[in-house]
Each structure stands twice: as structure tokens, then as C-alpha cells.
Amino acid sequence: MDSKYDIKVQLVGNDGNAVAIMGRVGRALREANVKDEEIKLFYQEAMSGDYDNVIRTAMKWVVVS
């Protein structure tokens, strides 16, 4: 699966709750100077479903390891 941005975010070995995952991805997007509007879209998409949706959304937006 290709991600929207070539930004690497390590999820394995870190806190796996949904809020922590969204925070880690959001922080990585901000550090890569992604526009605030795009980051808001990430959060909206991630919060639009269950835990599995958060993981799928993270993988859609960034390179997850």
C-alpha cells in the first residue's frame, strides 16, 4: 500500500492506543510541514471509524513501521 506522504512513523513498540497513534502521525505530518488543512483531514478520517480504521488511515497517510 502506498502512503500519501513519504513520512516514516514507527508504531511498533510504542503505545498502541488510537489517540497515541493519531498523535504520533499528526506530529510527524506537522514536522514535515504538511498544511494544517491536510492534517485536519487526516484526523477526521482517522476518527471516522473504529481502531482498525485508525491503523488503516495511518498506513494510508504515512509509511508505518
Secondary structure as GFF3:
##gff-version 3
##sequence-region A 1 65
A	DSSP	beta_strand	8	9	.	.	.	ID=ss1
A	DSSP	alpha_helix	18	31	.	.	.	ID=ss2
A	DSSP	alpha_helix	36	46	.	.	.	ID=ss3
A	DSSP	alpha_helix	51	61	.	.	.	ID=ss4
A	DSSP	beta_strand	63	64	.	.	.	ID=ss5
###
